Amino acid sequence: MDVLTKTGKWILVVLVLTATGQTTMGQRSHLSKRITITCSSVPLYSALDEIARAGNFSFSYNADLINVDSLVTLQAESDKVESILETLLGERIRNKEIGNHVILMQAVTREEKRESRQKNEYLVSGYVEDGRTGHRLKDATVFEVSRRRSVLSDTHGHYSFPVPIGLEIQGLYFAKAGYADTVVFIRPVRDYSLNVPLKPLYEDILRVSPRPAELPVNPIDSLALIHLLVPRKALITSENLQIYGTRAFQVSLIPYVGTNWMNKGSYTNAISFNLLAGYTGGVNGFELGGLINIVRRNVRGLQIGGLGNIVGRNTMGVQVGGLFNVNLGHFKGLQLSGIMNYQRDTLTGTQIGGLCNYLEGKMQGVQIGGLMNITTGHADGWQVAGLANVASQDVSQVQIGGLFNYGRHVYGIQIAGLVNIADGNVNGLQIGGLVNYARSVVGLQLGAFNISETIESGVPVGIFSYVHKGGMHRFELYADEVFYTNVAYKSGTNRFYNIFQVGVGNTWMVNYMYGIGTSFFISPYVSLDINIISGLVFSTTPSLALHGTLTKVFPAVEYRLRKHLAIFGGPTYNLYAFDDTRTFKPNGIAPYTFFNQVKGYQRIQMWIGGTVGLRF
């Protein structure tokens, strides 16, 4: 099927995704965006404004580094922002991308870096303040753009930051969740005092932030396990800093011991190795963890965790967890775990859990769970579970559960060892070992017991079928040549119904019989029934005892007198089998026969009779 074909492609797709390095999910790198722009003899600052507008970001730079009044001519068609800036500014200006800012800084040669490291450092200190109230802000992040180091303001909003002495202009990035971030450029020649106000992203009431990538707070940081494994400073720094550039690789022993140190939750890595557990901003390539991989934003590629993987946003590729996988965003690809997969948003691809899969969203693909699959949205594809499948919304294609399946509307097939439930419509097939239920059926119900509100088009087939509206609910009172009084109940539909009968005959012989039948309308008042019933015949004198088995095949013509009253009658073919050595009626119950022979311990009798009666 199409779904299975799509699923099989995902493992191959991972290699392509890793090679291209393009980000298509979540926050996209501003420098990798492709824009089209044409400028002719305009000031440099005007050209930069046009680039920023086209890329939907802001430039931050020190005017001492760039002659913004110089005239430039620029023409680019679907080129990357990074390439356009290199053409426009040359090699002496480098780019740093943080949050919604592209920071333009002076490029430093290796010799200049070596000389700078040999010199002492000065201290930049001050307070981070609320730009509206003047209140000092604790837990604001101060990030040195050049060396990628950071500190947090204390409970009084105070910070102090060492910067190297030198001629290079330093960029300090101030950020706190809920506030507009800002960049300050300094040229450190001595200790420096700097108070920085941050503009709140709300007025008197909270409103939607222009930083939708991080507000509200990333839900992964609220998980108890994350607080247990990750230091408070790393969590706060990751919440404040929005760094979307990709680093080639990172190595961690535990979440706060690794190459990215306390900023690790802000970076996206092409290759990530976590000996025990790791905490990163994103993965765009490959990640391997001895125990647990924790990723705040997106994963694109292949992720393998000895115990499990936790991803705060979207995953695209293949995810393998020894015990579990937890994703709080979209998933597209193949997901494998030894025990369970938890997906908070949509799934496109395949989810295989040793015990269960839980999806809070819609599914398009395949869910395979050793015990259970649950999705709170639409299930478009296959759900296969050892025990149960549950889809809170519609099911398209197939549900196969060892015991139980549930869906709202089912457009396809439900197969369960015991029970299928469709709280709405079934347009397809329900096969249940015990019970099938649907509000409305267009198709086939096949099970021991079938229950529905209506049958629009189709038929229920089973031991007992009940259709509340428009179904068959008839009682019959009739007589034949052996049993003078028979009461029967028919339930189901005209196409297929079940018959339950009890009858009393001569010398108080009784029958208990079950059968099936179908009915055809010849005219509005006349119909033809074909019935097959079979059951047990008991003698009641001198005591209750089994006498034999009776099978009857009889067509009957019905004439409707009024809505709930009809007369019917027709011929009957009878086949009766009994042990003539162990009954007080060795000649059987047939009034006459055209076949009467003994085969083994059984006497077989056949005769043609007739029925006539009333239907209500």
C-alpha positions as CSV (number, residue, x, y, z in Angstrom):
1,M,0.0,0.0,0.0
2,D,1.0,3.6,-0.4
3,V,1.6,4.2,3.3
4,L,3.9,1.2,3.6
5,T,5.8,2.3,0.5
6,K,6.3,5.8,1.9
7,T,7.5,4.3,5.2
8,G,10.1,2.2,3.5
9,K,11.7,5.3,2.0
10,W,12.5,7.1,5.2
11,I,15.8,5.3,6.0
12,L,17.2,6.3,2.6
13,V,15.9,9.8,3.0
14,V,17.9,10.4,6.1
15,L,21.2,10.3,4.2
16,V,19.9,12.9,1.8
17,L,18.6,15.2,4.6
18,T,22.0,15.0,6.4
19,A,23.9,15.8,3.2
20,T,21.9,18.8,2.2
21,G,22.0,20.6,5.6
22,Q,18.9,22.6,4.7
23,T,16.5,23.4,7.6
24,T,12.9,23.0,6.7
25,M,11.4,22.6,10.1
26,G,11.2,25.0,13.0
27,Q,13.3,28.2,13.1
28,R,15.4,28.6,10.0
29,S,18.8,30.2,9.9
30,H,18.6,33.8,8.6
31,L,22.0,33.5,6.9
32,S,20.8,30.5,4.9
33,K,17.7,32.2,3.6
34,R,17.5,32.8,-0.1
35,I,16.4,36.3,-1.1
36,T,16.1,38.3,-4.3
37,I,17.2,41.9,-4.2
38,T,18.2,44.7,-6.6
39,C,19.9,48.0,-5.5
40,S,21.6,50.6,-7.7
41,S,23.9,53.3,-6.3
42,V,22.2,53.4,-2.9
43,P,23.9,54.0,0.5
44,L,25.1,50.8,2.2
45,Y,22.8,51.3,5.2
46,S,19.8,51.3,2.7
47,A,21.0,48.1,1.1
48,L,21.3,46.4,4.5
49,D,17.8,47.5,5.4
50,E,16.5,45.9,2.2
51,I,18.3,42.7,2.9
52,A,17.0,42.6,6.5
53,R,13.4,43.3,5.3
54,A,13.6,40.5,2.7
55,G,15.0,38.1,5.2
56,N,12.7,39.1,8.0
57,F,15.5,39.8,10.6
58,S,17.5,42.8,12.0
59,F,21.1,43.8,11.5
60,S,23.2,44.9,14.5
61,Y,26.5,46.6,13.9
62,N,28.9,49.3,15.0
63,A,29.0,52.2,12.6
64,D,32.8,52.6,13.3
65,L,33.4,49.3,11.5
66,I,31.3,50.0,8.4
67,N,31.1,53.1,6.1
68,V,27.3,53.0,5.9
69,D,27.1,56.0,3.7
70,S,29.1,54.5,0.9
71,L,27.2,53.9,-2.3
72,V,26.7,50.3,-3.4
73,T,25.1,48.4,-6.3
74,L,23.7,45.0,-5.7
75,Q,21.8,42.4,-7.7
76,A,21.0,38.9,-6.3
77,E,18.4,36.4,-7.4
78,S,17.5,33.7,-4.9
79,D,20.9,33.9,-3.3
80,K,21.8,33.1,0.3
81,V,22.0,36.1,2.7
82,E,25.5,34.9,3.8
83,S,26.8,35.0,0.2
84,I,25.2,38.4,-0.4
85,L,26.9,39.9,2.7
86,E,30.2,38.4,1.8
87,T,30.0,40.1,-1.6
88,L,28.7,43.4,-0.1
89,L,31.1,43.7,2.9
90,G,34.1,41.7,2.0
91,E,36.2,39.4,4.2
92,R,36.9,41.9,7.0
93,I,33.4,41.7,8.4
94,R,32.1,38.4,9.9
95,N,28.5,37.4,10.7
96,K,27.1,36.1,14.0
97,E,23.4,35.0,14.1
98,I,21.6,35.2,17.5
99,G,17.8,35.3,17.8
100,N,16.4,37.7,15.2
101,H,19.7,39.5,14.9
102,V,22.5,39.2,12.4
103,I,25.4,40.8,14.1
104,L,28.2,42.3,11.8
105,M,31.6,42.3,13.5
106,Q,35.2,42.8,12.6
107,A,36.9,39.7,11.4
108,V,40.1,38.9,13.4
109,T,43.1,37.1,12.0
110,R,44.8,34.3,13.8
111,E,47.7,36.5,14.7
112,E,45.4,39.1,16.2
113,K,43.6,36.4,18.3
114,R,46.9,35.1,19.6
115,E,48.0,38.6,20.6
116,S,44.6,39.3,22.3
117,R,44.8,36.1,24.4
118,Q,48.2,37.2,25.7
119,K,46.8,40.4,27.1
120,N,44.8,40.9,30.3
121,E,41.0,41.3,30.6
122,Y,38.9,44.2,31.7
123,L,35.6,43.9,33.4
124,V,32.3,45.1,32.0
125,S,29.6,45.2,34.7
126,G,26.3,46.8,35.4
127,Y,22.6,46.1,35.7
128,V,20.0,44.7,33.4
129,E,16.7,46.6,33.8
130,D,13.0,46.5,32.8
131,G,12.8,49.3,30.2
132,R,9.3,50.2,31.2
133,T,9.4,50.1,35.1
134,G,13.2,50.3,35.7
135,H,13.1,47.2,37.9
136,R,16.2,45.2,37.8
137,L,15.9,41.8,36.1
138,K,17.4,38.6,37.5
139,D,18.4,35.7,35.2
140,A,19.0,37.8,32.2
141,T,21.7,36.4,29.9
142,V,24.7,38.4,28.8
143,F,26.4,36.7,25.9
144,E,29.8,37.7,24.4
145,V,29.3,37.2,20.7
146,S,32.9,36.8,19.8
147,R,34.0,34.1,22.3
148,R,30.5,32.6,22.9
149,R,30.6,32.9,26.6
150,S,27.7,33.9,28.8
151,V,26.7,34.9,32.4
152,L,23.4,35.4,34.2
153,S,22.4,38.5,36.1
154,D,22.0,37.8,39.8
155,T,18.9,38.3,42.0
156,H,19.6,42.0,42.0
157,G,19.9,42.2,38.2
158,H,23.7,42.8,38.4
159,Y,26.2,41.2,36.0
160,S,29.9,41.3,35.5
161,F,31.6,40.1,32.4
162,P,35.4,39.8,31.6
163,V,36.3,40.9,28.1
164,P,39.8,40.9,26.5
165,I,41.8,44.1,26.1
166,G,42.3,45.0,22.5
167,L,41.3,47.1,19.6
168,E,38.6,44.8,18.5
169,I,35.1,46.0,19.1
170,Q,33.2,43.5,21.3
171,G,29.5,42.7,20.9
172,L,27.5,41.9,24.0
173,Y,24.1,40.4,23.6
174,F,21.5,40.9,26.3
175,A,18.5,38.7,26.4
176,K,15.7,37.5,28.7
177,A,12.5,35.5,27.8
178,G,9.6,37.9,27.6
179,Y,11.8,40.9,26.6
180,A,13.1,42.2,23.3
181,D,16.8,41.3,23.1
182,T,19.5,43.9,22.3
183,V,23.1,44.1,21.2
184,V,25.6,46.6,22.6
185,F,29.0,47.2,21.0
186,I,32.0,48.3,23.1
187,R,35.8,48.8,22.6
188,P,37.2,47.7,26.0
189,V,40.2,49.8,27.1
190,R,39.4,49.8,30.8
191,D,36.8,48.5,33.3
192,Y,33.5,49.6,32.0
193,S,30.1,50.2,33.6
194,L,27.0,49.6,31.5
195,N,23.4,49.4,32.5
196,V,21.1,47.9,29.8
197,P,17.3,48.3,29.7
198,L,15.3,45.7,27.9
199,K,11.9,46.5,26.4
200,P,9.1,44.2,27.7
201,L,7.1,42.3,25.1
202,Y,3.8,43.3,26.8
203,E,2.0,46.4,27.9
204,D,-0.5,46.2,30.8
205,I,-1.7,42.8,29.7
206,L,0.2,40.0,28.1
207,R,0.1,40.0,24.3
208,V,1.6,37.9,21.6
209,S,5.3,38.2,21.4
210,P,7.3,39.1,18.2
211,R,9.6,36.3,19.2
212,P,7.2,33.4,18.5
213,A,10.1,30.9,18.4
214,E,10.6,30.9,22.1
215,L,7.4,32.3,23.7
216,P,5.8,30.6,25.5
217,V,8.7,28.8,27.2
218,N,9.8,25.6,25.4
219,P,7.7,22.8,27.1
220,I,10.7,20.5,27.3
221,D,12.3,22.7,30.0
222,S,9.3,22.1,32.3
223,L,9.8,18.3,32.4
224,A,10.8,17.0,35.8
225,L,13.5,14.8,34.2
226,I,15.1,17.8,32.5
227,H,15.3,19.7,35.8
228,L,17.0,16.7,37.4
229,L,19.6,16.3,34.7
230,V,20.3,19.9,33.5
231,P,21.7,22.7,35.7
232,R,19.5,25.7,36.3
233,K,21.9,28.1,34.6
234,A,21.9,26.0,31.4
235,L,18.1,25.9,31.3
236,I,17.8,29.7,31.8
237,T,20.5,30.4,29.3
238,S,18.9,28.2,26.7
239,E,15.5,29.9,27.3
240,N,17.0,33.3,26.9
241,L,19.5,32.7,24.0
242,Q,18.2,32.0,20.5
243,I,21.2,30.8,18.5
244,Y,20.2,29.1,15.3
245,G,23.6,28.6,13.7
246,T,24.9,25.1,13.3
247,R,28.2,23.9,14.9
248,A,30.0,21.0,13.3
249,F,30.0,18.8,16.4
250,Q,29.7,18.6,20.2
251,V,30.7,16.0,22.8
252,S,29.2,15.8,26.2
253,L,29.7,13.5,29.2
254,I,26.6,14.7,31.0
255,P,24.4,17.8,30.1
256,Y,26.6,20.4,31.9
257,V,30.0,18.8,31.0
258,G,30.8,19.2,27.3
259,T,32.2,21.3,24.6
260,N,29.4,23.8,24.5
261,W,29.4,24.1,28.3
262,M,26.4,26.1,29.7
263,N,25.4,27.4,26.2
264,K,24.8,23.9,24.9
265,G,21.0,24.2,24.9
266,S,21.3,27.1,22.4
267,Y,23.3,25.5,19.6
268,T,22.3,23.2,16.8
269,N,25.0,20.6,16.1
270,A,25.7,18.6,12.9
271,I,27.2,15.7,14.9
272,S,26.5,15.2,18.6
273,F,28.0,12.6,20.9
274,N,26.7,12.2,24.5
275,L,28.6,9.6,26.5
276,L,25.9,9.4,29.1
277,A,23.4,12.2,28.6
278,G,23.4,15.4,26.5
279,Y,21.4,18.6,26.3
280,T,21.6,20.5,23.0
281,G,19.6,23.1,21.1
282,G,19.1,21.1,17.9
283,V,20.6,18.4,15.7
284,N,21.0,18.6,12.0
285,G,22.8,15.4,11.1
286,F,23.5,12.7,13.6
287,E,23.3,12.2,17.4
288,L,24.3,9.3,19.5
289,G,23.8,9.0,23.3
290,G,24.9,6.3,25.7
291,L,21.8,6.9,27.8
292,I,19.6,10.0,26.9
293,N,19.7,12.6,24.2
294,I,17.8,15.8,25.1
295,V,17.2,18.3,22.3
296,R,15.3,21.6,23.0
297,R,14.3,22.4,19.4
298,N,14.5,20.3,16.2
299,V,16.2,17.1,15.1
300,R,16.9,16.4,11.5
301,G,18.7,13.2,10.6
302,L,19.5,10.1,12.7
303,Q,19.2,10.1,16.5
304,I,20.0,7.0,18.7
305,G,19.7,6.9,22.5
306,G,20.7,4.0,24.6
307,L,17.7,4.6,26.9
308,G,15.8,7.2,25.0
309,N,15.5,10.5,23.2
310,I,13.6,13.7,24.3
311,V,13.0,16.4,21.6
312,G,11.2,19.7,22.4
313,R,10.0,20.4,18.9
314,N,10.1,18.7,15.5
315,T,11.9,15.6,14.3
316,M,12.6,14.6,10.8
317,G,14.4,11.4,10.0
318,V,15.0,8.2,12.1
319,Q,14.8,8.1,15.9
320,V,15.8,5.0,17.9
321,G,15.4,4.7,21.6
322,G,16.3,1.7,23.7
323,L,13.3,2.3,25.9
324,F,11.5,5.4,24.9
325,N,11.2,8.4,22.5
326,V,9.5,11.6,23.6
327,N,8.7,14.3,21.0
328,L,6.8,17.5,21.8
329,G,6.4,18.6,18.1
330,H,5.9,17.1,14.7
331,F,7.5,13.9,13.7
332,K,8.3,12.8,10.2
333,G,10.1,9.6,9.5
334,L,10.7,6.4,11.4
335,Q,10.5,6.1,15.2
336,L,11.6,2.9,17.1
337,S,11.6,2.2,20.8
338,G,11.8,-0.8,23.1
339,I,8.9,0.3,25.3
340,M,7.0,3.4,24.2
341,N,6.9,6.4,21.9
342,Y,5.2,9.6,23.0
343,Q,4.4,12.2,20.3
344,R,2.7,15.4,21.3
345,D,2.0,16.6,17.7
346,T,1.4,15.1,14.3
347,L,3.1,11.9,13.0
348,T,4.0,11.4,9.3
349,G,5.7,8.0,8.8
350,T,6.1,5.0,11.1
351,Q,6.0,4.6,14.8
352,I,7.0,1.3,16.3
353,G,6.9,0.8,20.1
354,G,7.7,-2.5,21.9
355,L,4.7,-1.8,24.2
356,C,2.8,1.2,23.1
357,N,2.7,4.4,21.0
358,Y,0.9,7.6,22.2
359,L,0.2,10.4,19.8
360,E,-1.5,13.7,20.8
361,G,-2.3,14.7,17.2
362,K,-3.1,13.2,13.9
363,M,-1.3,10.3,12.2
364,Q,-0.4,9.7,8.6
365,G,1.5,6.5,8.2
366,V,1.8,3.4,10.5
367,Q,1.7,2.8,14.2
368,I,2.8,-0.6,15.5
369,G,2.6,-1.3,19.2
370,G,3.2,-4.5,21.0
371,L,0.2,-3.7,23.3
372,M,-1.4,-0.4,22.4
373,N,-1.6,2.5,20.0
374,I,-3.4,5.7,20.9
375,T,-3.8,8.9,18.9
376,T,-6.0,11.8,19.9
377,G,-6.3,13.0,16.3
378,H,-7.1,11.5,12.9
379,A,-5.4,8.2,12.1
380,D,-4.7,8.0,8.4
381,G,-2.9,4.8,7.7
382,W,-2.4,1.6,9.7
383,Q,-2.7,1.0,13.4
384,V,-1.5,-2.4,14.5
385,A,-1.4,-3.5,18.1
386,G,-1.3,-6.7,20.2
387,L,-4.1,-5.5,22.4
388,A,-5.8,-2.2,21.4
389,N,-5.9,0.7,19.0
390,V,-7.6,4.0,19.9
391,A,-8.1,7.0,17.6
392,S,-10.1,9.8,19.2
393,Q,-10.9,11.2,15.7
394,D,-11.4,9.6,12.3
395,V,-9.7,6.4,11.1
396,S,-8.8,6.1,7.4
397,Q,-7.4,2.8,6.1
398,V,-6.8,0.0,8.8
399,Q,-7.0,-0.7,12.5
400,I,-5.9,-4.2,13.6
401,G,-6.1,-4.9,17.3
402,G,-5.7,-8.2,19.2
403,L,-8.6,-7.3,21.4
404,F,-10.0,-3.8,20.8
405,N,-10.2,-1.0,18.3
406,Y,-11.9,2.4,18.7
407,G,-12.3,5.3,16.3
408,R,-14.8,8.1,15.7
409,H,-15.6,7.7,12.0
410,V,-14.0,4.7,10.2
411,Y,-13.2,4.9,6.5
412,G,-11.6,1.6,5.9
413,I,-11.2,-1.6,8.0
414,Q,-11.4,-2.4,11.7
415,I,-10.2,-5.9,12.7
416,A,-10.2,-6.9,16.4
417,G,-10.1,-10.2,18.3
418,L,-13.0,-9.0,20.5
419,V,-14.5,-5.5,20.0
420,N,-14.6,-2.8,17.4
421,I,-16.2,0.5,18.2
422,A,-16.9,3.4,15.8
423,D,-18.6,6.2,17.7
424,G,-19.7,7.7,14.3
425,N,-19.9,6.2,10.9
426,V,-18.3,3.1,9.4
427,N,-17.7,3.3,5.7
428,G,-15.9,0.0,5.0
429,L,-15.5,-3.2,7.0
430,Q,-15.7,-4.1,10.7
431,I,-14.5,-7.6,11.7
432,G,-14.8,-8.4,15.4
433,G,-14.4,-11.7,17.2
434,L,-17.2,-10.7,19.7
435,V,-18.8,-7.2,19.1
436,N,-18.9,-4.6,16.4
437,Y,-20.5,-1.2,17.2
438,A,-21.1,1.7,14.8
439,R,-23.6,4.6,14.8
440,S,-24.0,4.3,11.0
441,V,-22.8,1.7,8.6
442,V,-22.0,1.8,4.9
443,G,-20.4,-1.5,4.3
444,L,-20.1,-4.8,6.2
445,Q,-20.1,-5.7,9.9
446,L,-18.8,-9.2,10.5
447,G,-18.8,-10.4,14.1
448,A,-20.6,-12.5,16.7
449,F,-22.7,-9.5,17.8
450,N,-23.2,-6.4,15.6
451,I,-24.9,-3.2,16.9
452,S,-25.6,0.0,15.0
453,E,-27.9,2.9,15.0
454,T,-28.6,2.8,11.3
455,I,-27.5,0.8,8.2
456,E,-27.4,3.2,5.3
457,S,-26.0,0.7,2.8
458,G,-24.5,-2.6,3.7
459,V,-25.2,-5.6,5.9
460,P,-24.3,-6.9,9.4
461,V,-23.4,-10.6,9.5
462,G,-23.2,-12.4,12.8
463,I,-24.9,-14.5,15.5
464,F,-27.0,-11.5,16.5
465,S,-27.3,-8.1,14.8
466,Y,-29.3,-5.1,16.1
467,V,-30.0,-2.0,14.0
468,H,-31.9,0.5,16.1
469,K,-33.4,2.7,13.3
470,G,-34.5,1.1,10.0
471,G,-33.5,-2.4,11.0
472,M,-35.6,-5.5,11.3
473,H,-37.4,-6.1,14.6
474,R,-40.1,-8.7,14.0
475,F,-42.0,-11.3,16.1
476,E,-43.7,-14.2,14.4
477,L,-46.4,-16.5,15.5
478,Y,-46.9,-19.5,13.1
479,A,-47.7,-23.2,12.9
480,D,-46.3,-26.1,10.8
481,E,-47.2,-29.8,10.5
482,V,-45.2,-30.9,13.6
483,F,-45.1,-27.9,15.9
484,Y,-48.5,-26.3,16.1
485,T,-47.2,-23.1,18.0
486,N,-43.9,-21.4,17.2
487,V,-42.8,-18.0,18.3
488,A,-39.8,-16.4,16.5
489,Y,-37.9,-13.1,16.8
490,K,-36.0,-11.7,13.8
491,S,-33.3,-9.0,14.2
492,G,-30.9,-7.4,11.7
493,T,-31.7,-6.1,8.2
494,N,-33.8,-7.3,5.3
495,R,-30.6,-8.4,3.6
496,F,-29.5,-10.5,6.5
497,Y,-31.2,-11.2,9.7
498,N,-31.0,-13.6,12.7
499,I,-33.8,-15.9,13.8
500,F,-34.4,-17.0,17.4
501,Q,-37.3,-19.5,17.8
502,V,-39.1,-21.7,20.4
503,G,-42.0,-24.0,19.5
504,V,-44.4,-26.6,21.1
505,G,-45.8,-29.6,19.3
506,N,-47.7,-32.8,19.8
507,T,-47.2,-34.7,23.1
508,W,-45.5,-31.5,24.3
509,M,-42.4,-31.9,22.2
510,V,-40.5,-28.5,22.2
511,N,-37.9,-27.0,19.9
512,Y,-35.2,-24.3,20.5
513,M,-33.8,-23.1,17.2
514,Y,-31.6,-20.5,15.6
515,G,-31.3,-19.4,12.0
516,I,-30.6,-16.8,9.4
517,G,-32.5,-15.3,6.5
518,T,-32.9,-12.7,3.9
519,S,-35.9,-10.8,2.5
520,F,-36.7,-9.3,-0.9
521,F,-39.5,-6.9,-1.7
522,I,-41.6,-7.8,-4.7
523,S,-44.0,-4.9,-4.2
524,P,-44.7,-2.4,-1.4
525,Y,-47.0,-5.0,0.1
526,V,-45.5,-8.3,-0.9
527,S,-42.1,-9.7,0.0
528,L,-40.3,-13.1,-0.3
529,D,-38.2,-14.5,2.6
530,I,-35.7,-17.3,2.5
531,N,-35.0,-18.8,6.0
532,I,-32.7,-21.5,7.3
533,I,-33.1,-22.5,10.9
534,S,-31.6,-25.4,13.0
535,G,-31.9,-26.5,16.6
536,L,-32.7,-29.1,19.2
537,V,-35.9,-31.0,19.8
538,F,-36.7,-32.1,23.4
539,S,-39.3,-34.4,24.7
540,T,-41.0,-33.4,28.0
541,T,-42.7,-36.6,29.0
542,P,-42.0,-38.5,31.1
543,S,-39.1,-36.1,31.7
544,L,-37.1,-33.5,29.8
545,A,-34.7,-35.2,27.4
546,L,-33.0,-34.4,24.1
547,H,-34.7,-36.2,21.2
548,G,-32.9,-35.0,18.1
549,T,-31.8,-32.1,15.9
550,L,-34.1,-30.4,13.3
551,T,-33.0,-28.3,10.3
552,K,-35.6,-26.4,8.3
553,V,-35.3,-24.5,5.0
554,F,-38.4,-22.6,4.1
555,P,-39.2,-19.8,1.7
556,A,-42.2,-17.7,2.7
557,V,-44.3,-15.1,0.9
558,E,-45.5,-12.2,3.1
559,Y,-48.4,-9.9,2.5
560,R,-48.5,-6.8,4.6
561,L,-51.9,-5.9,5.9
562,R,-50.8,-2.8,7.7
563,K,-47.5,-1.3,9.0
564,H,-46.9,-3.7,11.8
565,L,-49.1,-6.7,10.8
566,A,-48.6,-9.2,8.0
567,I,-49.5,-12.8,7.1
568,F,-47.1,-15.3,5.5
569,G,-46.8,-18.8,4.5
570,G,-44.9,-21.3,2.3
571,P,-43.4,-24.8,1.9
572,T,-40.8,-26.2,4.3
573,Y,-37.9,-28.7,3.7
574,N,-37.2,-30.6,6.9
575,L,-34.2,-32.7,7.9
576,Y,-34.4,-34.5,11.3
577,A,-31.6,-36.6,12.9
578,F,-32.0,-38.6,16.1
579,D,-30.9,-41.8,17.9
580,D,-33.9,-44.2,17.5
581,T,-32.4,-46.6,20.1
582,R,-32.6,-44.1,22.9
583,T,-35.9,-42.4,22.6
584,F,-39.5,-43.2,23.5
585,K,-40.4,-42.2,19.9
586,P,-38.3,-44.5,17.7
587,N,-40.3,-43.5,14.7
588,G,-39.3,-39.8,15.1
589,I,-41.6,-36.8,14.8
590,A,-42.1,-36.7,11.0
591,P,-45.8,-37.2,10.0
592,Y,-44.5,-38.6,6.7
593,T,-41.2,-38.9,4.9
594,F,-39.6,-39.2,1.5
595,F,-36.3,-40.2,3.1
596,N,-36.0,-42.4,6.2
597,Q,-32.7,-44.3,6.8
598,V,-30.4,-45.2,9.6
599,K,-26.7,-44.2,9.3
600,G,-24.6,-45.4,12.1
601,Y,-26.4,-44.6,15.3
602,Q,-28.5,-41.9,13.7
603,R,-31.8,-42.1,11.9
604,I,-32.2,-39.4,9.2
605,Q,-35.7,-38.3,8.1
606,M,-36.6,-35.8,5.4
607,W,-40.1,-34.5,4.5
608,I,-41.8,-31.5,2.9
609,G,-44.1,-29.5,5.1
610,G,-45.5,-26.0,5.3
611,T,-45.9,-23.0,7.5
612,V,-48.5,-20.3,7.9
613,G,-48.5,-17.5,10.4
614,L,-48.6,-13.8,11.4
615,R,-45.8,-11.2,11.7
616,F,-45.8,-8.2,14.0
